[in-house]
């Protein structure tokens, strides 16, 4: 039995090693090809070390080894060696969670997290979720999850620890700018339904549109809202992308088509000097093309939200109001593996239509307005008030 398992592990490790080598040297295998081991490894690389570790574990834990878990651990270790927080290996259970995120339904606390300046960070708590009700904010640093330190922890490992059944509790140790000490925040998990869009009339002729993560549903939901706005007295738009952590690139591109001329560049995907860039262009009816618009952003605006904000800024000169965005400008390609696992690989970076990289930098607002601790406590929104002031003069 052990021999069979070793053979299986050998195949997995060789394939995983090939994936890693493919990443470095820039070639990809088609789905129909069977991965082949490299003819030789670089000098000084000794793959037999893996077998030594395997055999020692079998000696010390002869009755308690979970061989499948070991294989997944080996695959995850290969990926983690890249030190790219967005290139990750997801086992079948984690892959299911990833699909739930895209679909917009899961059980947990309801927030997007990422790595910022080497620390696990709240990108954005989602509307009407336990995370929002507990007072978590964009930019909060997560130091511990149930007394497990998060230093060097991957995003997907953290997600797995934070997720859980409705009614169960998770304790997060949080540090926040302006606090003297970190604080423990206990959150009871719940069933999360990620919203897509809200809108309401402001000041008689301003449509205030709040966009949430770009899930699979947002295309149809935005179309419904756009038709409602077209039948309203609205003549101007405030587009609120604060605490929008992104989502599907294609959906951000689809929404951009309501605001841009068909064919205008939404985002450019860059793969390095030796590969041709890919331009993603607007498509749609451009219904809001002639509407004066102001966009709200903050440090919880990431990925797809940054793409949309930059596309409207660069193509139409639309002003951004608020705080510098998160700065998530890399592109991941998900690869579904044979057993239902997923490999999310960073394949490039995206640029704004004007050619700006924003990774770890973010989009700087044209008019910077910070939210203070007192603003949060008094339920004031100076960023929105500034957007109203600006758009009234457009």
HELIX and SHEET records of a PDB file:
HELIX    1   1 UNK A    2  UNK A   25  1                                  24    
HELIX    2   2 UNK A   48  UNK A   60  1                                  13    
HELIX    3   3 UNK A   67  UNK A   80  1                                  14    
HELIX    4   4 UNK A   92  UNK A  103  1                                  12    
HELIX    5   5 UNK A  130  UNK A  133  1                                   4    
HELIX    6   6 UNK A  155  UNK A  162  1                                   8    
HELIX    7   7 UNK A  218  UNK A  230  1                                  13    
HELIX    8   8 UNK A  249  UNK A  256  1                                   8    
HELIX    9   9 UNK A  304  UNK A  316  1                                  13    
HELIX   10  10 UNK A  373  UNK A  377  1                                   5    
HELIX   11  11 UNK A  382  UNK A  392  1                                  11    
SHEET    1   A 4 UNK A  88  UNK A  90  0                                        
SHEET    2   A 4 UNK A 342  UNK A 351 -1                                        
SHEET    3   A 4 UNK A 265  UNK A 270 -1                                        
SHEET    4   A 4 UNK A 278  UNK A 281 -1                                        
SHEET    1   B 3 UNK A  88  UNK A  90  0                                        
SHEET    2   B 3 UNK A 342  UNK A 351 -1                                        
SHEET    3   B 3 UNK A 330  UNK A 336 -1                                        
SHEET    1   C 2 UNK A 105  UNK A 108  0                                        
SHEET    2   C 2 UNK A 190  UNK A 193 -1                                        
SHEET    1   D 2 UNK A 111  UNK A 116  0                                        
SHEET    2   D 2 UNK A 119  UNK A 125 -1                                        
SHEET    1   E 4 UNK A 148  UNK A 149  0                                        
SHEET    2   E 4 UNK A 141  UNK A 145 -1                                        
SHEET    3   E 4 UNK A 169  UNK A 175 -1                                        
SHEET    4   E 4 UNK A 183  UNK A 188 -1                                        
SHEET    1   F 6 UNK A 197  UNK A 202  0                                        
SHEET    2   F 6 UNK A 206  UNK A 211 -1                                        
SHEET    3   F 6 UNK A 236  UNK A 240  1                                        
SHEET    4   F 6 UNK A 292  UNK A 297  1                                        
SHEET    5   F 6 UNK A 319  UNK A 322  1                                        
SHEET    6   F 6 UNK A 367  UNK A 368  1                                        
END                                                                             
